[in-house]
Amino acid sequence: MKTNNNKGFSYVEMLMVLAVMAIMIGMVTISIGTINRNTVARTSEKLESLSNKARTSALTKGSQNGYLNLCEVGNGVYVYVGEMLTNPADVKSKGEKICSAEYEVLIKFLGTDYTSSKDKAIHRWAFKQSTGGIIGTIDSSTPVSGSVVVRKKSNTIKQSAFQIYWMTGKTFR
């Protein structure tokens, strides 16, 4: 008398397991894309809010307090609103982290090319006490308009941006 001692999985069982795994991988991929898109949008909104905070600070406390300092330091992009800072370590210690280093912030003022937070320099803009308008980069008193773009370094398609109007310093999307 022979006993059938088949151990293992049938083809149907293997196909079912593979189908379930494919569905799960698809769901995870979609979730990661959503998380990245939400992080980009959230970072852009936070940066816009901090820009408005710097503008309000200039209007109420004076132009010397109306700087927005932005710098990538170590594992993240940091922003400090207040006086002008010249040391990236100060931006990190006094400021707040708005996103991890896998994201970058691109800044463009009228007549310039985009500069990126990933170049490790401090990027800043200041606001006038009289109007709240942008007074330009550190060495310029010429009013400029600007745009700010937040995106993931590895995927430049997913990005979020806002504009800063030079005359009033107000932001818009």
C-alpha positions in Angstrom: 0.0 0.0 0.0 1.4 3.4 -1.1 0.8 6.5 0.9 0.8 9.8 -0.9 3.0 12.0 1.2 2.9 15.3 -0.8 4.3 18.2 1.1 4.4 21.7 -0.3 2.1 24.2 -2.0 0.0 23.7 -5.1 0.3 26.1 -8.1 -3.0 27.7 -7.2 -1.8 28.5 -3.6 1.4 30.0 -4.9 -0.5 32.2 -7.4 -2.8 33.4 -4.7 0.1 34.3 -2.4 1.8 36.2 -5.3 -1.4 38.0 -6.1 -1.9 39.1 -2.5 1.7 40.3 -2.3 1.4 42.3 -5.5 -1.7 44.0 -4.2 0.1 44.9 -0.9 3.1 46.2 -2.7 0.9 48.4 -4.9 -0.8 49.8 -1.8 2.5 50.6 -0.1 3.8 52.4 -3.2 0.7 54.5 -3.5 0.9 55.4 0.2 4.6 56.4 0.0 3.7 58.7 -3.0 0.9 60.3 -0.9 3.2 60.8 2.0 5.9 62.6 -0.2 3.2 64.8 -1.8 1.8 65.7 1.6 5.3 66.5 3.0 6.1 68.8 0.1 2.8 70.7 0.5 3.1 70.9 4.3 6.7 72.2 4.1 5.7 74.8 1.5 2.8 75.9 3.7 5.0 76.1 6.8 7.6 78.1 4.9 4.9 80.5 3.6 3.7 80.9 7.2 7.2 81.7 8.4 7.6 84.2 5.6 4.4 85.9 6.8 5.7 85.8 10.4 9.0 87.6 9.3 6.9 90.2 7.5 4.8 90.8 10.6 7.9 90.9 12.8 9.4 93.6 10.5 6.2 95.7 10.6 5.8 95.5 14.4 9.4 95.3 15.7 11.5 96.9 12.9 13.3 95.7 9.8 16.2 94.3 11.8 13.8 91.6 13.1 12.2 90.9 9.8 14.7 88.4 8.3 13.9 84.9 7.2 17.1 82.8 7.4 17.0 79.4 5.6 19.7 76.8 5.5 20.3 73.1 5.0 22.3 71.8 8.0 23.1 68.2 8.6 19.9 66.1 8.3 17.4 68.9 7.6 16.4 72.3 6.3 16.1 74.8 9.1 14.4 78.3 9.2 14.9 81.0 11.7 12.8 84.2 11.8 14.2 87.2 13.5 17.5 89.1 13.1 20.0 88.3 10.3 22.2 85.3 11.0 25.5 84.5 9.3 26.4 81.1 10.7 24.4 78.0 9.5 24.9 76.4 13.0 23.0 79.4 14.4 20.1 78.9 12.0 20.0 75.2 13.2 20.2 76.0 16.9 17.8 79.0 16.9 15.5 77.9 14.1 13.1 75.1 13.5 13.4 72.1 11.1 10.9 72.4 8.4 11.8 69.2 6.5 14.5 66.5 6.2 17.5 66.8 3.9 15.9 64.7 1.3 13.8 67.7 0.3 15.1 71.0 -1.0 13.9 74.6 -1.1 14.5 76.6 -4.2 14.4 80.3 -4.0 14.3 82.7 -6.9 14.2 86.5 -6.8 13.6 88.7 -9.8 16.6 88.7 -12.1 18.4 85.8 -10.5 18.6 82.0 -11.0 17.1 79.6 -8.6 19.3 78.9 -5.6 18.9 75.8 -3.6 19.0 75.0 0.1 21.2 72.0 -0.6 24.2 74.3 -1.4 24.6 74.7 2.4 24.6 78.5 2.4 22.2 80.7 4.3 19.5 82.0 2.2 17.6 85.0 3.6 15.2 87.7 2.7 14.2 90.7 4.7 11.1 92.9 4.9 10.7 96.7 5.3 9.3 98.0 8.4 7.3 100.7 6.6 5.5 98.6 4.0 6.3 94.9 4.8 7.7 94.6 1.3 10.8 92.6 0.5 14.0 94.6 0.5 15.9 92.0 -1.4 19.0 90.0 -0.6 21.4 90.9 2.2 23.4 93.5 0.3 20.6 95.0 -1.8 17.9 97.6 -1.0 16.2 97.0 -4.4 12.7 95.6 -4.1 12.3 92.2 -5.7 9.6 89.7 -6.2 10.3 86.1 -5.5 9.1 82.6 -5.7 9.8 79.7 -3.4 9.6 76.0 -4.5 9.7 73.0 -2.2 10.5 69.6 -3.8 12.0 66.2 -3.1 15.5 66.0 -4.4 15.0 62.6 -6.0 11.7 63.5 -7.6 11.5 67.0 -9.1 8.0 66.4 -10.4 6.3 66.6 -7.0 6.7 70.2 -5.9 4.8 73.0 -4.2 5.4 76.7 -4.6 4.3 80.1 -3.5 5.1 83.7 -4.7 6.1 86.7 -2.6 5.0 90.1 -3.9 7.8 92.6 -3.6 5.8 95.7 -2.7 3.8 94.3 0.2 5.7 91.2 1.0 2.4 89.2 0.9 2.5 85.7 -0.3 0.2 84.0 -2.7 -0.1 80.7 -4.5 
